[in-house]
Amino acid sequence: MQNIMQQWQPGHELKNRPYRIERVLEEGGFGITYKAWHLALDIPVVIKTPNSKLQKDLNYPKYIENFNREGRQLAKLGLNPHPHIIRVSDLFEEDNLPCIVMDFVPGESLYDLVQTQGALPEAKAVEYIKQIGSALIVCHSAGIIHRDVNPHNILIRNDNGKGVLIDFGISGTTQTTRNTYSGNRAFAPWEQVAYWEGENNKTPQVDIYTLAASFYYLVTGNIPAPSLARKYNNQELEQPKQLNPSLSEIVNQAILQGMEIATENRPTSMAQWLNLLVTVSYKEDNINRNRKTFRNEIPFTFIPKKKSPAPKRKSNNSSSLTVTRRRWLGYVGLSVGAIGVTLIGKNIWDNSPQQTGEVLTRETQVLNISEYKFDVITVNDRGEETKREEGKAKYSTENLGNGITMDIVEIPEGIFMMGTKDEEIEKLVKKYYWDYFSWEQPRHQVIVPSFYMGKFPVTQAQWKAVASLPQVERELNPDPSYFKGDELPVERVSWYDAVEFCNRLSQHTGREFRLPSEAQWEYAARAGTNTPFHFGETITSKLANYDSQYIYSNEPKGEYREKTTPLGTFPPNAFGLYDMHGNVWEWCMDDWHNNYEGAPTDGSTWLSGKSSKKVIRGGSWYNVPGNCRSAYRSNAARNDRFNFVFSFRVVCVTPQTT
């Protein structure tokens, strides 16, 4: 057995990485966390190591193996960061101990917050639980069970007041003993605390119980009855509503369902349990206002209203379309994993007018076409500008009322290659240690007819204007965005919301507006380029809004703005489209497919009716540069409106022009 290493003391500088220890943040049975300083970057970080006392345990090699595996899994999650999961940036060994390096998040734990302020208002508690629940869905989809989601391990950030899940020290399949490494027993389910039921403590239902128990604490200020005492001593769990009579019955029942002693009586997935909390957050608090019922929020039926017959239009997918010599050739690049929060849904949307092609418009009106000029910038792999050319594009302006307008740009017909070359996938897998690049295969040629596309993602001013128009299928919140500003992109909108926006816009203008197909989006983003970004081999924070603390190629690190930016801040591509890289994710019309087997080759929407997820494109202000590439594809549940990075831009199909 190796000599047991003592705790690192303040001021100690590590040998294998440029970190200096500042202090111990917390010591538990499994791990020790330190606040440290990155000497090269001059920023604070958190370093976690296994507790060196574990070296006395016969299972120590297994602990280390699991610790390293979980570190690698969490680092992969960091390639596509989630706003409510602590980000892992490094994994290395020091003094024979593996070390995980994480972001340092200044803030206060939910436990301390309740101790200081007392029980939280229901709306605020629901907001925090919803944030952490969405983080756990992402963890579970990656095969990671946290197993210690108690209020001590949920930090509320000082900068934006949002919850962050920390301390994955006993996560995953780590084998732990009953007395020392079972997490915080006050919030843990009995099957986790009872070591003889070890095989049952590796399921999402463990995290459901611990999060529900944390929810109990937030709304009552009391620690719930221990799960072991409830199971073996028949101790009753006092209902949260008895301790907090103002609590809604829906929240009361959601907590009790999540804390069921019998695992078979708990929801089977975090998404299923989270859906109960989503329901009450819209029905009973003011987080999102001007709502009637949950049915209007996440429809479980989608029955089109009967309307007077609309003029027939020629399909934009017509095979008789002649492709002119004005063709644009492009190639696609990297695809990385999903960030979206997946909520439970049903395959009952097949009759929606948005997917069958029903046109919800008045008599077709004619577009008035103008032209504008702009600079098209190209950079090398260091982010240095190598070329600047004058570009020009045709566009039309839609009047949305009250002085609000929307520009739509003509996208010329053309051909491009959709998908990623085998050698490029091999290179990306080596760089990112991720297997999801197969989503970009097989590479295939796509012929794209001409169409019109929004010059920008939809702004908040445009959203408010259209939200005030007559309803077609569902209500729209006129002010859903987290970051406020008329010229900022609208966010926190679901795919259903985006489709309703397009339907109202169609009805208002007399033209058919909808979301772009995935092929249309990528073709428009590339604008004739065959590089990872339409700017060239890389991007910088002077060209796009993303987390530029991470680099893609050889460019310098830049400004990480941590919020959306006004549309038009950065240069456009050769088609005259702005913000195609970063800022906000953009919904597409397509159902999600794990690869391009059987994908359309005519630029049309790819629908299967078998997926509750929809394609999102472009990356966001929160994402690393690799996630913002032209070819990057990801997905999210179509009813997900809770992430403040989801937005969209519109396309106009076969308009008449002058």
Secondary structure, 3 states (H helix, E strand, C coil): CCCCCCCCCCCCECCCCCEEEEEEEEECCCEEEEEEEECCCCEEEEEEEECHHHHHCCCHHHHHHHHHHHHHHHHHHHHCCCCCECCEEEEEEECCEEEEEEECCCEEEHHHHHHHHCCCCHHHHHHHHHHHHHHHHHHHHCCCCCCCCCHHHEEEECCCCCEEECCCCCCCCCCCCCCCCCCCCCCCCHHHHCHHHHHHHHCHHHHHHHHHHHHHHHHHCCCCCCHHHHHHCCCCCCCHHHHCCCCCHHHHHHHHHHCCCCHHHCCCCHHHHHHHHHHHHHHHCCCCCCCCCHHHHCCCCCCCCCCCCCCCCCCCCCCCCCCCCCCCCCCCCCCCCCCCCCCCCCCCCCCCHHHHCCCCCCCCCEECCEEEEEEEEEECCCCCEEEEEEEEEEEEEEEEECCEEEEEEEECCEEEEECCCHHHHHHHHHHHCCCHHHHHCCCEEEEECCEEEECCCCEHHHHHHHHCCCCCCCCCCCCCCCCCCCCCECCCCCHHHHHHHHHHHHHHHCCCEECCCHHHHHHHHHCCCCCCECCECCCCCCCCECCCCCCCCCCCCCCCCCCCCCCCCCCCCCCCCCCCCECCEEEEEEECCCCCCCCCCCCCCCCCCCCCEEEEECCCCCCCHHHHCCCCEEEEECCCCCCCCEECCCEECCCEEC
